[in-house]
Amino acid sequence: MPIDPTTESLLTLPEVAQRLGKHPMTVRRWQFEGVGGCLLDTVKIGGRRYTSDLALRRFFEAINSTKAHDHAV
């Protein structure tokens, strides 16, 4: 689901990295390479990339769902 900048609070990728205690390149990898086939949704506004709390939640739910599925017997 794409980010709706009119209804979601936007965060820069460096803000996300700082909030989560991750290196900024880690967050950029989530955007471009993803984890387990899941990409972090972002939106480009004025030459700068943003994501949102909702997009982060969707991303983490998706990667955890994928990991749980991969480990199922």
C-alpha positions as CSV (number, residue, x, y, z in Angstrom):
1,M,0.0,0.0,0.0
2,P,1.5,3.3,-1.0
3,I,2.1,6.1,1.5
4,D,-0.5,8.8,1.6
5,P,1.3,12.0,2.4
6,T,-2.0,13.8,3.1
7,T,-2.9,11.5,5.9
8,E,0.3,10.0,7.2
9,S,3.0,11.7,9.3
10,L,6.1,11.6,7.2
11,L,9.6,10.8,8.5
12,T,12.9,11.2,6.7
13,L,15.0,8.1,6.3
14,P,17.7,9.5,8.6
15,E,15.0,10.2,11.2
16,V,13.9,6.6,11.0
17,A,17.5,5.4,11.3
18,Q,18.0,7.5,14.4
19,R,14.7,6.4,15.9
20,L,15.5,2.7,15.5
21,G,19.2,2.9,16.3
22,K,20.1,1.8,12.8
23,H,22.7,3.1,10.3
24,P,21.1,5.3,7.7
25,M,22.4,2.9,4.9
26,T,20.4,0.1,6.6
27,V,17.2,2.0,6.1
28,R,18.1,2.9,2.5
29,R,18.7,-0.8,1.9
30,W,15.2,-1.6,3.2
31,Q,13.9,0.9,0.6
32,F,15.9,-0.5,-2.4
33,E,16.7,-4.1,-1.6
34,G,14.2,-5.0,1.1
35,V,14.3,-7.9,3.5
36,G,13.0,-11.2,2.4
37,G,11.4,-9.7,-0.7
38,C,9.6,-7.0,1.3
39,L,10.5,-3.3,0.5
40,L,10.0,-0.3,2.8
41,D,7.5,2.1,1.1
42,T,8.8,5.6,0.6
43,V,7.6,8.7,-1.2
44,K,9.8,11.3,-2.9
45,I,8.8,14.9,-2.2
46,G,10.9,17.9,-3.3
47,G,13.9,15.6,-4.0
48,R,13.8,14.0,-0.5
49,R,12.7,10.5,0.5
50,Y,10.2,10.0,3.2
51,T,8.4,7.1,4.9
52,S,5.8,6.9,7.6
53,D,5.1,5.1,10.9
54,L,2.3,3.2,9.1
55,A,4.7,2.2,6.3
56,L,7.3,1.0,8.9
57,R,4.6,-1.0,10.6
58,R,3.5,-2.6,7.3
59,F,7.2,-3.3,6.5
60,F,7.9,-5.0,9.9
61,E,4.7,-7.0,9.8
62,A,5.5,-8.2,6.3
63,I,9.0,-9.3,7.1
64,N,7.9,-11.0,10.3
65,S,5.1,-12.7,8.4
66,T,7.6,-13.9,5.7
67,K,10.1,-15.1,8.3
68,A,7.3,-17.0,10.2
69,H,6.2,-18.6,6.9
70,D,9.8,-19.5,6.0
71,H,10.3,-21.3,9.3
72,A,7.0,-23.2,9.2
73,V,7.2,-27.0,9.0
